[in-house]
């Protein structure tokens, strides 16, 4: 049997880009031979094995044939006669269709190195169109390699549009969409993922709530960029600038979904958009199986971001209610995440990219002051039962009011 390093490890080694996983393809072997050498079978659809010591994945060279819709609609064929070139031609991009043998020689039958030099993301063959997940993957690769200057090749963009028009994207499993989105959110330019999907029409099919934001106007005195979709991208960029946490980045991405359903006769104002946005965010999260912590923060940011912005104008009792809604007394770290997303919203506007954001420090100090209220002190005064809860709330409101007065005196 012949064993080759394939895919991302070869690509990223040639780019000088960091990588952590290695995948291997085995040519000329049978499943029985692999098991005899101690490899552990794990593949369900086609033979994939774990190396007995490194636990890296070794897949038998295979061909595949389209047999249905979506990324699961394939019939796979493996036997010792399948060549390396036959295996590589079924891969998505030329830069992913290279292999390396044990002496370091790169096998590149489809021009991967040429496209690395040209900084192009180009499909290997027309078989690209048979798997809609590849649209998500190419968008993610566009985000990952954007800092290196990579763009999607024109013919690949056209093929992606054709796939969307043919309805292939409609067969994507929503949970897989989330998986690719979450991975894209870890990159330094996740906005490119969104832009590539929007340009080919896929975003309108998989996240219509987000796609409809483009072309929706906002009041220019508050949003010089005017377009809500542009503001959303700018907010995501600011979230990336603030943190690597994908919970914050996701919340920034979906925080203004309510503006997409503002009645036209109310534009460019968006009265109650935060209320209209909550069921839309919930729908997206339900559909894609978004994890609980991502979902909860996104809903809170959608619902409360305006209160955060104007927190110094709010009554202390209203600030307390917001902190309670955030569950900030039990989970103070959530306030920090919430404020990061809200600050990204405030800065995600043309000309406001570096604006000061007083609510960040004010709310942290308000929480600290309110947390310092000790129930044991009130109990010692003889307060109990429902009266104790009311007394704690009053004391916390008073503590927040003290912080607020200090802040207003210094502004």
N, C-alpha and C positions, 0 to 999 in steps of 0.2 A: 504494500500500500504506500501511497505518497501523501504526505501531509503538508498543507500550506496554511500560512497565516493569511487571513482574508479580512476585507471590509475596513472598518473604522481604524483599526490599529495600523494598517498599512497606510491609509490616507493621512492620518494625523502624524505618523512618523515622518512622512515626506513633507508635511507642512511645518514640522517643528511645533505642532500643537499638542498640549498635554492629553494623554489618554490613560485609562485605568483598566480597561477590559480588553481581552484578546479572544478572538473567535478563530476557529480552525475548520478547514474542510478536508475531508479524507477522500482520496480518489483510489479506486481499485479495491475496496474492501466490502465485506458483507457484515451485517449485524452480528452474525455468529463469530466472525473473526474479532470484532471489537470487544464483544463480551469475553472472549477467550483471553484477551490481553488485560482484562480487569476494568474495562470501561463500563460505567453504569448507565443503562439506557434511561432517558427521561422524556424523549419526544413522543407526542401523541399522534401528530399528523405525519411526521416523517422521522426517520431515525436520527436522533441527537443523543450524544453520550457525554458524560462527565468524566474527565481524566481522573484516574484513580488517586493521584496525589495532588495535582494543582486545582482540580475541580473546574477547570475551564471547559467550555463547550466545544465539542468536536462533532460536526455534522457530516454525514455521508453526502458526497456530491449527488445532486438531484436535478431532475427536470420537473417542470410542472405545467399543468394544462388547466385553463379556465373551465370551470364546470358549473358556476353559479354566480350569484351577485355577492358583492362585498369582498372583504379581505379573507374570508374563510372559504370562498367558493372556488377552491382549487383541488385538483387531483395531482398527487406527487408520485414520482417514479424514481426509485434508486436501485442501482445495481452496479457491479464493478466496471461495467462498460461506459458509464457516464463520465465524460471528460471534464476537466477543470473549466475549459472554455464554455461548455454547455451549462455548467453551474453558474458561472459568472454572468452570462448574458441575461439571466432571469432577475438580476439584481436591479435596484432602482436607478442609481446614478452612476455615471462613468467613474467618478472618483471613489465610489464604493465597490467597483467591480474589478479591483486589482488584487493580486495575491503575491505572496512572497515565500520563496522556498527556504530550505534550511541554511543555505549559504548566503542569504540576503538578497538574492536576485529577485527583482520585481517582474511579475508576469502581468502584462497590461494589454490585453487584446482589444480593448474598446476605447482607448484614448483617454484614460483617466489622468495620466500625468500631463497630457496636453491641456486638459481642462483645469487641472490644478494651477498650471502656469497662467492660463487665461482667466482664472478665477471665475469659472462658470459652473453652475449646477445644471447638468444636462442629463436627460434620461438616456439609458443604454439602448433601449429598443422599444418598439411599439407596445411590448408587453407591459410597460409602465402603466398603461391605461387600464389594465385589468384589476388593479388593486387601489381602491380609493385612499387607503391609509398613506399611500405614497405622496398624496397631496399634502397631508399633514406633516409628513417627514421632511419634504423638501422645504416647506415653510419654516420648519424648525432649524434645518440646516442653514437656511438663508439668515435666520436670526443669529445662529452660532457664529457663522463665518463672516457676518457683515463687517466686523472690525477689520478683517483682512481684505475687504473689497469685493467679496463674492456677490454675484447676482445670478438670477435664474435666466437661463438661456431663452431666447425668444421663442424657439420652436417648442421648448418645454412648457413655457407659459401658455402657448396656444393649445397644446395637448391637454393641459389642466383645465382650460376653459371648456374644451370639448367634452372632457369627462364630466364636468359639472352639468353641462347642457344635456348630456345623455342620462342623467339621473343616478350615476354611479355613486356619487357622494351621499345620496339619500340612504344608502345601505350601510353607512358607517355605524358602528356600535357606539352609542354616546359615551360610554365609559372609556372607550379608546380615544375619543376626542379629548376628554379630560386628561388622560394620561399624557398625550402629546402637548396639550396646553400647559400642563403643570411643568413638564420638562422645559418647554419654551420659556416659561416664567423664571427659570433659573439662569437664563442667559443674560448677557449685558445689554442686549437689544431685543427684548421680547416684542416690542412694537412692530418689528419687521415681520414676525410670525403673523400678526394680525393683518398687516398691510398686504402680504402675499396672498393670504386667504381671501381677503376682500377683493383684490384685483382680479382674481380668477373666478369670482362668484361663489366660492365655497362658503365664505363667512355667512352669506345670506341664507344658506341652507342649514348650517349647523348651529349658528348663533344669530338668528334674525333679530333678536332683541338688541344686540350690539350693532349689527350692520346698519340698522335703520337710523342710527344717530348721525350718520354723515348726511349733510345737507340740511340739518335742523339748525336754525339760527338761534343765537343767544343775544342778550342785550350787549352791544359793543362797549358800553361804558364799564361793564364788569368783565366782559370777555372780548378783548380786542381781536382775538382770533376768530370770533363769531361762530364758526362751525362747531357743533357739539362733538362730532367725531374727531376733529382735530384736537379739541380740548381733551378728549378721552386719551388720545395717544400721548399728548403732552403730560397728562397726569400720570400715566403709566411710566413715562420716562423719569418723572420726578420721584416716583416710588422706587424705581431702580437706583436712582441717585441716593436715596435715603437708606435703603436696606436690601439685604439679600433674601429676606423672608417672603416666601411666595404667598403667604396669607395676605400680607399687606399689598403685594403687587396685584393679586386677584381682586381684592376689594377696590383698588384704584381703577381697575379695568371696568368694573361693572357698576360703579357708584352712581352713575347718572343715567341708568337705563330708563328711568321714568321720563326723561326729556324726550324720548323717542315716541311717546304716546301723548304728549301735550296737544290739546285741541288746537287746530290751526288758527282759530280766531283769537287765541290767547298769545300766540307768538309775537315777538321773541321772548316774552316773559314765560316763566315755567313755574307757575304757582302750584305748590303741593307736589312738585315732581319727586320729592323724596318719598312721599307716601305712595305715589303711583309706582315708584321703582321697586318697592319691597316685594310685591307678588311676582314681578318679572325676575328679580334675582332668585327668588325661591324656585321659580319654574326652571331657570337655567341649572340651578344646583340639583334639583330633583332629577332632571333629565339626564345630566351627565354624571350623577353619582359623586358630586363634589364632597370631599371629606368634611366632617362636622366642624372642625375649627376654621377651615376656610369659609364654609357656609355662614357660620355664626358671625364672624367678623365682617364679611361682605354685607350681610343684612344690617348690622349695626351701623356701619359706615354709610350705607345708602340712606338709612332712616335718620341718622343723627348728625350728618356732616355739617348741615347748616347751623345746628345748635352749637357744634364745636367752634365753627368760625366766629360766631357772635357770643361766645360764652361769657365774655366780660360785660356784655350788655344784658345778660339774663339775670333774673333774680337768683339769689343763692339757693333757694328751694328748688328751682328748676335745674340748676347745676347738680344738686344732690340727686335729683331724680335721674338725670343722665348718667351719673356715676353708678347709681344702683342698677340701671338698665344694662350698663356695661358689665355688671358683676365685678366692678373694680375693687371692691373691698375684699373680696375673696381671691380675686385674680388681678392684682395690680399691674401685672405685665400686659394685660389686655389693653389697658389705657394707653400704654406706650405704642402698641401696634395701631390702635385706633387713631391716635393723634398723628402718627406717621402717614397714614392713608389720607387723613383730612388735610394735613399740611401739603401733601402732594397735589391734592385738588386745588388748594389755594395758590400754589406755585405753578400749576399746569396751565398757565395763561400767558399770552404774549406780553412781555415786559414785566412780568411778576415772578420770573424764575428764581430770583434771589431775595424775595420780599421777606421781611421778618414775620414770624408767626407767634405772637405772644401767647395764644391759647396753649401752646405746648408746655411752657413753664407754668402758666397760671393753673391749668388743670392738674398738673402734677403736685403743685403746692396745695391746691384745694383738697385733693385726695389725702395728702399727708396730714393736713390739719383736721379733716373730718375723721380720719382713721385714729388720730390721737385721742378722740373722745372715748373714754373708758366707761363701760357699763357698770363696772364694779364701784366706781365713784358714786354713781346715781343710786345703785343698790344700797350703798352705805348710808345714803340719805333717806332710805326707806321707800324708794320708788320700786314698784313691782308690776307684774302683769302687763296689760295693754299700755298702761301709763308709762312703763319703762321704755317700750318701743317708741312711743310718742316723744318722750323726753330725750332719747338718744337722737332722734331725727332733729328736734329743735336745737340741741347742742351742736349737732353737725352743721346745720344751717347757719348758726351763729358763727361757728369756726370758719366756714367758707366766706361769710360776709366780711369777717376781719381781713382775710386774705384779699378779697375783692377790693375793699377800700384802700388797702395798701397799694395794690396794683394801680388803681385809678389815680391815686395821688402821685404816682411816679411817672405816669404816661404824659 
